[in-house]
Structures are given as C-alpha cells and as structure tokens.
Amino acid sequence: MNDYVKSDLNRYYGKYDFMTFLKAIFTNRTFRFLYILRMYQNSGGVLKLTALALWWINRTRKRIQISRKTKIGYGLYIAHDGPVIINSTAKIGNNCNLSQFTTIGSNEGHAATIGDNTYIGPNVCIVEDVKIGNNVTIGAGSVVTKDIPDNATAAGNYAKVINYNNPGRYIQNKWEIK
C-alpha cells in the first residue's frame, strides 16, 4: 500500500492495517473508487493498466465523477458514497471531506484550489477558479464564487464568511505527512 491509500484508509477507519484494507475494498464502494484512482495516479506498468481497466468498469455507476487528472492530496474522505462531481482542473489539499452532492466545477478554465483540512458540507457548489484556504468549513447548500480565507467558516448562497470559530472541526483521523 502506498501512503495515499494508507491516508485514505486512515480517514475512513482510523487505521490502515491490511485487514482494514480488505474490509474496505470489499464493503466500501467509495474507498474502492479512491483505491483505483490512487492506483492509477501513483503506479506504473501493469498496475497502472489494471487500474485503468478497473476505472472504466467502475465509472459506469457515475456516482463519483473525479477525473484521473485531478490533483488530490493525502486523506480524501467522501461521505455517504457521493454523488460527487469534480472538474479535472481542481486541486484538493490534504485531509479534505467532501459531503454528498458536492460539485466543484468550472465553465471557463480552472476549477477551485482547496486547502488542507477543509470540510465541504452537503449540496455545496464551488464555481470557477476560487481559492479555499486551510482549515475551512463550508456549510450545507452553499454556493462558493469567491475566495475563502484560512480558518474560516462560510455559508450561504452566495457563500460568505460567517465566523472564525473552530473551523475544520469535522475533520477526523487526520493524516500527518511524514
């Protein structure tokens, strides 16, 4: 297992031993999707070809649409099996939570850059080339069209910073980069 897979496994289960990995592969569709994505992005040769084949088989469900080109840091957590749609130009930092019905998109170029330890609530839409800082919480149903600074909690349509009290508190089992 590489560190990306371990970090994702740690975010889901709080540990990353082999038995937990087997449990996750056989029982958790979202982790299985992330494993195939990580295998494709971080391996070569036959393993990469195997991952590509599994990728195309797994894509038929369309519950999670993340391009193989999307840059994703350590410890991604996708809640409730999606659905999640992420543009291929988006950049996602370490230890990020994506809740169900999250969309990160762009019509005119680059999609968002999301910092580390960020929680994105259900039904959030992040539009265009915005920068979301580290330790940020974005409330449910928000539409993000402007940058959000570090250590902020933002909510609303259009999202505005509502406070700086305890942001990122929903990030559990953080992966510490060695």
C-alpha positions in Angstrom: 0.0 0.0 0.0 1.3 3.4 -0.8 0.9 6.4 1.5 -2.0 7.8 -0.4 -4.0 4.6 0.0 -3.0 4.5 3.7 -4.1 8.1 4.2 -7.5 7.5 2.7 -7.9 4.3 4.7 -6.9 6.1 7.9 -9.5 8.8 7.2 -12.3 6.3 6.8 -11.4 3.8 9.6 -8.8 5.5 11.8 -6.2 2.8 11.0 -4.6 1.4 7.9 -3.7 -2.2 8.6 -4.1 -5.0 6.0 -7.3 -6.4 7.4 -8.9 -3.0 7.5 -7.8 -2.6 3.8 -9.5 -5.8 2.9 -12.7 -4.9 4.7 -12.7 -1.5 2.9 -12.1 -3.0 -0.5 -15.0 -5.5 -0.2 -17.5 -3.3 1.7 -17.0 0.3 0.9 -17.7 1.4 -2.7 -16.3 4.9 -2.2 -13.0 3.7 -0.8 -12.8 1.1 -3.6 -13.2 4.0 -6.1 -10.5 6.0 -4.3 -8.2 3.0 -4.3 -8.5 2.6 -8.0 -7.9 6.3 -8.6 -4.8 6.2 -6.3 -3.5 3.1 -8.1 -3.8 4.8 -11.5 -2.2 8.1 -10.3 0.7 6.6 -8.4 1.8 3.5 -10.1 3.2 2.4 -13.5 3.3 -0.6 -15.8 0.9 -3.4 -15.4 -0.6 -2.0 -12.2 -1.5 1.2 -14.0 -3.1 -0.7 -16.8 -5.1 -2.8 -14.3 -6.2 0.4 -12.6 -7.3 1.9 -15.9 -9.4 -1.2 -16.7 -11.0 -1.1 -13.2 -11.5 2.6 -13.6 -13.6 2.1 -16.7 -15.6 -0.7 -15.2 -16.2 1.4 -12.0 -17.2 4.6 -13.9 -20.5 3.0 -15.1 -22.2 3.9 -11.8 -21.4 7.6 -12.2 -22.0 8.3 -8.5 -18.5 9.8 -8.1 -17.1 11.7 -11.1 -13.4 12.6 -10.4 -11.1 12.7 -13.3 -7.9 10.7 -13.2 -6.1 14.0 -13.8 -7.4 15.8 -10.7 -4.7 16.6 -8.2 -5.7 15.2 -4.8 -3.7 15.4 -1.6 -3.5 12.8 1.2 -6.5 11.6 3.1 -9.5 12.3 0.9 -12.8 11.4 2.5 -16.0 11.3 0.5 -19.1 10.9 2.7 -22.2 8.8 2.0 -21.0 7.3 -1.3 -21.4 10.6 -3.1 -22.6 11.7 -5.6 -19.6 14.0 -6.1 -18.6 15.7 -9.3 -15.1 17.3 -9.5 -13.6 19.1 -12.5 -10.3 17.7 -13.7 -8.6 21.1 -13.1 -9.5 21.2 -9.4 -6.8 20.9 -6.8 -7.7 19.3 -3.5 -5.4 19.5 -0.4 -4.7 17.0 2.3 -7.4 15.7 4.8 -10.4 17.1 2.9 -14.0 15.9 3.5 -16.4 16.1 0.5 -20.0 15.5 1.5 -22.8 14.2 -0.7 -23.9 16.2 -3.7 -20.7 18.3 -3.8 -19.8 19.9 -7.2 -16.5 21.6 -7.9 -16.7 22.9 -11.4 -15.7 25.5 -14.0 -17.1 26.8 -17.2 -14.2 29.0 -18.2 -10.9 27.4 -17.3 -9.6 26.3 -14.0 -11.7 25.0 -11.1 -11.1 25.6 -7.4 -8.0 25.1 -5.3 -9.0 23.7 -1.9 -6.6 23.9 1.0 -5.8 21.3 3.7 -8.2 20.2 6.5 -11.3 21.5 4.7 -14.8 20.3 5.3 -17.3 20.8 2.5 -20.9 20.2 3.5 -23.7 18.6 1.6 -25.1 20.2 -1.6 -22.2 22.7 -1.9 -21.4 24.0 -5.3 -17.9 25.6 -5.8 -17.7 27.5 -9.1 -14.7 28.6 -11.1 -11.2 29.4 -10.0 -11.7 30.2 -6.3 -9.2 29.6 -3.6 -10.4 28.0 -0.4 -7.9 28.2 2.5 -6.7 25.7 5.0 -8.9 24.7 8.0 -12.1 25.9 6.3 -15.7 24.7 6.9 -18.2 25.4 4.2 -21.8 25.0 5.3 -24.5 22.9 3.6 -26.1 24.3 0.5 -23.5 27.0 -0.1 -22.6 28.3 -3.5 -19.0 29.4 -3.4 -18.0 32.0 -6.0 -15.3 34.0 -4.2 -12.1 33.1 -2.3 -12.5 32.0 1.4 -9.6 32.7 3.7 -7.8 30.3 6.1 -9.5 29.3 9.3 -13.0 30.5 8.3 -16.5 29.1 8.3 -18.5 30.2 5.3 -22.1 29.5 4.4 -24.9 30.8 2.3 -25.9 31.4 -1.3 -23.5 33.1 -2.2 -21.2 31.9 0.5 -19.9 34.5 3.0 -17.5 34.1 5.9 -19.7 33.9 9.0 -17.1 33.3 11.7 -13.6 32.2 12.5 -14.7 29.9 15.5 -13.3 26.4 15.4 -13.2 25.8 11.6 -12.3 22.4 10.3 -13.6 20.7 13.4 -15.3 18.0 11.4 -12.0 16.6 10.0 -11.4 13.3 11.9 -8.5 10.9 11.6 -6.1 13.5 10.0 -3.2 12.1 8.1 0.1 13.5 9.2 2.6 13.8 6.3 5.9 12.3 7.3 
